[in-house]
């Protein structure tokens, strides 16, 4: 059973990376052809953006050093998470949370490697969210949410 869960988690991560890269490829082609922005009905527009920093622009950009440092960090985190997913005894919910974080790190790391910056295109500024993001960012957030849920469930289990 545990082997199946490990494989399932890795498949989820692989699917998320492929979906992330496919949507970014589409965004690069489609949004460049319409001037970089497409207004949609609903809460999200599409705006092509290239992020050379990290989440929320917290890392100062100092040329190519930032690119290579952040890309290396992405892949180092991914390698550590891959090891934990495959080799460590963790709960299934934790394993899937780690797989989603792994996918986000790989997806954004690949952008830095191939393009030099992370491709962002989901723009929820109509609802007050000030940052443009991508599917890899969303998988990171979902993974963190699963880790929090797993920790909460474990705390409840331990308390009873």
C-alpha positions, 0 to 999 in steps of 0.5 A: 500500500505504501509503495502505491501511495509513493508512486501515486504522489510522484505521478501527481508531481509529474502531472503537475509539472507537465501541466505547469509547463504546458500552461506557461508555454501556452501563455508565452505563445498566446499572450505575446500575440495579444500584447501580453494581456487578456481581460476575461470575465470573472475574477482572473485575467491573463497577464504575461509577466516574467519574475526574476525574483522569488515569491512576492519579489522578496529576493533582490535581483542582482543579474544572473546571480539571482537566476542561478541561485534561485534555480539551484535552490529550486532544484535542491529543495526538489531533490530533498523532497523527492528523497523524503517522498520516496525514502521516508515514512510519512503519512499519505497526506504529507506525502502528497503535500510534499509532492505538490511542493516538489512540482512547484519547485521543479516547474519554476526551476525549469523556467529559470533554467530555460527562460531566465525568469519564472513565467507568470500569467494568472492575474487576480488583481480584480479581486485585490490579489496584487501578484501575478502567479502560475500553476507551479505557485498554486501547487506550492500553495496547495502542498503547503495547505495539505501539510498544514491539514496533515499536521492539524490531523496529527495534532488532533489524533495525538490530543485524543 
